[in-house]
Amino acid sequence: MRPEGRKESALPLLEAVAWQVGLPGAGHLGQELEGAGYFERTLLGQWEAVHEVLALHLAAAPEPAAVARAWAEQAGPRIAFFLPGAWTRFARGEGLGWACVEPILQRLAADPDRGVNDAVAAFGVRPWAEELGPPLLADLADWVVPSRPEGVRRAAVAATRPAGVWVRHLDWAMELPDRLLPLWDVVARDPSPWVVNALGNALNDLTRSHPERIVAWVARWLEVEPEPPQALRLAHKALRGLVRRGHRRALDLLDLEPFQAEVEARLLGDPVVRSGRRLRFELEVVYDGPPRDVLLVCELRTPGSSPERPRKRRFQAGFWELDGPGRHLLRASERVFERRNAPLWSGPAEARFQLNGVEVARVPFEIVGRDPATRTGGS
């Protein structure tokens, strides 16, 4: 996502909503934000600027909570998005505690708009998780009970995700994720795919630092009787990083056993690739066994900032059903592009394919990008 420009700016709408709910100084919000360099900031910087300015104006209101409640009820998603961060920033600046902030945050979390839900998790609840640490989990346990709206349940998980999105790592959760188990044990049985996906993302974050622990937890949840409705979804989401890395216990847990097959892979189209092109691969698998599912993973290796170290990027190309002996065609596609901190250099490249964690084929191709001679040594 890119920062707002003047033409598509939400600032006029922000002022209109602020005036409607009785926020002091509503008509000057846009002017204040422009004076703070709003349009020169990153997208995250723009959001933080709005939080800061709104928090100052809330502090000037005779009844800040009444203004916040009206905002939560009357603002559309685009403007409601700013309230969680502003409300938490205001409360912490005034020395108010979590108990004063929680009711409005929970109301906002029930909003069906996913952007608002993300804002509640990242900017509303997350600062309290950083400040209060594990004791906050006792209160968030009330958020994940089955009777709560799915957005409330999901926000509790996303807010305590150890790595998080748009936020710093939650150190106490990264160091000892067992502290989150009382919350996660409840969420692992949640019937909502949206809620379970949030838990799967949180678990996947931890598979690099705590792989065996995460596999053990997923195995335990799969063994619950009766099996939770979203158990397999959770398992695949949580273990996807380990599966890509060929982790044997994760593969076994998902019944992705190694198998014997003849595989020929090819790149469809021109083998000379420029930035922005979508690579399309086809794998011909000659299989001689009983029906089974396989997971196809591709690793793209393109020239890196150092000639000795290629840049590696893996992606899952999906689960495929081999319905018995015979010839099967599997397909994978991925776009090649450069990022601000990851230039696309010219030179030889390669796609490597795994089926159920076992490498089965490689396909060479050529990248046409920036001149390698302009690389700075090792940067």
N, C-alpha and C positions, 0 to 999 in steps of 0.2 A: 504494500500500500504506500502511496506517495502522500506528501503533505498537501494540505488544502491550498489552493490558489485563490486569488481574489474573486474570480468569476463564480466558482462553485462553493464559496465560503458559507459556513453555517452561522456566522456571527449575526447577521440580521435576524435569523430565526431564533437564535439564542437570546437576543435582546427582547424579542417579542414574547417569548415564554417567560422570561424573567420579569417583565412588566406585568404579565397576566397573573403571576402568582404572588406579586407584591414584594419582589426583591428590591431593597433600596438601591438607588443608582442604576437601575436597569438600563436606562437609555445611554449610559456611558461605557457599557461593557466592551463594545467593539473598539471604541477609541482607546481604551486602556490596553486592550490586548494588542492592537496595532502598535501602540507606543512601546510595548514590551517586546517588539520584534516578532510578532506572531507569524507573519508570512515568511520570515527568514529561518524559522525553526524546522527541525525534523517533525515528522508526524507525532511521535511520542512527545517531543518538546511542546508541540501545540496543545496536546491534551493536558500536559502538566501545567501549562500557562493558564488554561481555562479553569482547572481545579483551583489553582492558587487565587485567581481573581474572584471566582465565585465564593471561595471560603472567606475572603475578606469582606465581601458584601453580605454573606450570611451572618457574620459577626456583628454587622450593623443593624440587623433586623431585630425588632422587639421580641418576636417569637420565631427563632430560626427553625425549630422543629416543624412549626405550622407551614412555613414556606417550603421546607423540604418535602413534607407530605403532599402539599398541593402540586409541587413539581413532579413527584413520582406518579401522581394520578392524572395530570393533565398533559404532560409533555409527551410528544411522540418519541419513538426509539432513537432518532438521531440526536435529540437534545437530552433525553433521559440518560443517554450514555455518559454524560458528564457528571451526573449527580453523585454516583458512588464515590468517586475520587474527591469531589468537592466536599461532600458531607463528612468523610473520614478526615480529610485535611482540616476542616473547620473544628471538628470535635477534638482532635489531638492538639490543635493550637490553643483551644480554650481549656484544656486539661480535663475534658470529659472522658469517661471510660467507655469500654466496649458495650456495656449494658445500655447506655444511652443511644448508641449508634445502631445496634443490631436490628431493632424492629423495622426501621426504614430500609436497611440493606436487605433484609429478608423479603420485604414487600417487593423491592426492585428485582430481586433474584427470581421471583415468580413470573416476571414479564416474559412472554413467549419469545421475544426478540433475542437472538443469540448474541448479538453485539452487546446489548445491555447486560446479559448474563456474564459475558467475558469481563465487562467493566466492573461488575460487582466483585467478581473473583479477584481480579488483578489489582484494582485500585481502591475497592471498598474493604474487603476482608483481608487481603494479603498483608497490608501494613500492620494489622493487629496480630496476624500469625507471626510476623517477624519480631514484633515488640513483646508479645505475651508468651510466645513459645508454646510448648505442649499443653499447658493448662487451658488454652483456648479450645482444645479438642473436646473437652467436656461439654462446652456450649454448642459446638458444631455437631455433636452427636444428636442434638434435637433437630438439626437441619436435615439429617439423612433418614429419619424415620419414614416408613412407607406412606404415611398420610400426608406428608408435605408435597407440594408441587414438584415435578421433576426438575424444574429449573433451580429450585432451592437445593435439592439434593445434589445436583450437578455442580453448583457454585461452591458448595462446601469442599468437594473433592478438588476442583480446579484451583481453589484458593490455597490449598495446602500441598499442591503438586511440588515435589522437591525442587525440580528445575524451573518450572513455571514458564509463562509466556509474558513478555514485556516487563519482566521483573527479575530481581536478583535471585540467586539460589537461596533456598530456605535451609540454612546451614544445619540446624538441629535435625531436620528431616533427612538431609543427605547423609549425615554422620550416623544416625541410628534410626532407620526407617521403621523399626519395630514399634516406635511410638505411635505410628499411624495405624497400626493393625486394628485396634478397636473400631476405628472409623471404616477402614477398608473391609473388614469382615462383614459389616452390614451392607456396604455398597456392592460387594461381590455377588450378592443375591438380588440386586435391583433388577426389575423387569424392563427398565428403559435402556435402549441401546445408547442414547445420548449420555446417560449417567455412566454406564459401563465403559463407554469409549474414553471418558475422562479418567477413569481409574486405570484403564489399559495404558494410556499415555503416561500417567504418573509412574506406573510400574516399569514401563519400557525405559524411562529416564534412568532408572536405577540398575538396569541390567549390566552396565559396564562396571559399576563399582560393587554391586552385590548380586552377581548372576545366580549363584546357587541358592541364595535366600529367596529370590523372586521365583525361581523354578519351583522351589519347595512350597511356597504359598499358593501358586497357581495349581499345583498338583493337589493340594489339600482342598481347595475350592471345587475342583473337578470331582472329588470323591464324596462330596456332601450328598446325602440322600434326603429328599429327592434332589437331583442335580439342578442348580439354579438355571432359570430360563435363558440367560445370556452367557452361560459358562464358557461355551466354545468361542463366542465372540471375544470375551475377555481374554481367554488364553491366547488366541491368535494376535490380539492387539498388544498384549503385554510382552509376548515372547518374540515379536517380529524381528527385533534387533538381534537376538541370539540366534534365531533361525537363519538370518542372513549371514551370520558369522559361522554357521555350521556347528553350533553348540549341540553336542550329542544328546544330552538329557532333554533339552527343549524339543529337539526333533522327535525323540521317542515319545514324549508326552503328547505331541500332536499327531502321533502315528505316521510320521514322515520318515519311514525307514529307507535306508539306501537300497538301490536296486540296480540291476544290470540291464543295460540297453545300449544300442548303437545310436549315436546322435550326430547329425550333421547340421550345422548352423550356418546361416548366410545373411548378409545384409542386403535388403532389397533396395535397388536403385544405385545411384552413383556412390562409389566408395570414397570419393573426395567430399568432405563434409565441411560446411561453413556454419558459423554461429547462427542460431535460430532454426536450424533444420531439425525436423523430427526424424530420428533414426527408427527404421522399422526392420525388425529381425524376424526370421522364420526358422524354427527348429524342426527338423524331421526326425522323429523318434521311432526306431524300430524296436518294439517291445514284445517279449515272448512269455509274459507271465499273466497272472490273474488280474482282474480289475482292481484298480487302486487310484488314489489321489496323489498328485505330486505338486510340490511347490517350486515354481520357476523363479530364480533370482538372477539378476544381471548385474555385473560390476563393470562400469565404464572406466577405462584407464586412459586419460588424456595427458599431454605434456604438462608438467608442473612448473613452478617457479625455478626449480633446480632440475637440470637434465637427468640427474640420477634418481629423482623422486617423482614419479608420475602422480597426477591427481587422481584419486579414486572416489567413485560415487556409486553406491549400490541402490538398487530399487527392486521391489518385488513386482514381478510380472504376473502374479496371480496363481491361484490353484487350478490345476487341470485334472480332469478325470481321464485316465487311460482305461477304456472299457474292455480290455482284454488284449490278447495277442494281435499284432498287426502294426501298420504304419500310422503314426499320429502326427499331426501338424500343430505345433504350439507357436504362438506369436507374442512378441514383446515390442514395445515402442517407448521411446523417451526422447525428449527434446534436448539438444545440445546448445548451451548458451553460456555467456560469461556474466559473472557478477562483478560488482564494484571491486571486491577484494579477491576475485578469482578470475583473472584474465584468461582468455582462451588462446593458447599459443599454438602456432603451426607445428606440425610434426606427426610422427606415427602414433596411432592410438589403437586400442583394442577393447573388445567386449568379451567378457568371460561369463559363462553361464553355469549355474549350479542347479541341479535337480535334487531336492531333498538333502541339501548340504554337500553334495558331491559335485565337483567340477566335471562337466561333461563336454564342453566345447569352447573354442575361442574363435573370434572373428576379427581380423585386422582391418583397419581403415585409416584414412589420412585426414588430419584436421588442417584446414586453412584458416588461420587466425592472425594473431599478431606475430611480428617478426621476432623469433627467439633471440636474435642478436641484441635486442633492446632490453632484455631481462637484466635486472641488477642481480649480482651474485647472491643467490640463496634467499632473496626477498620474496 
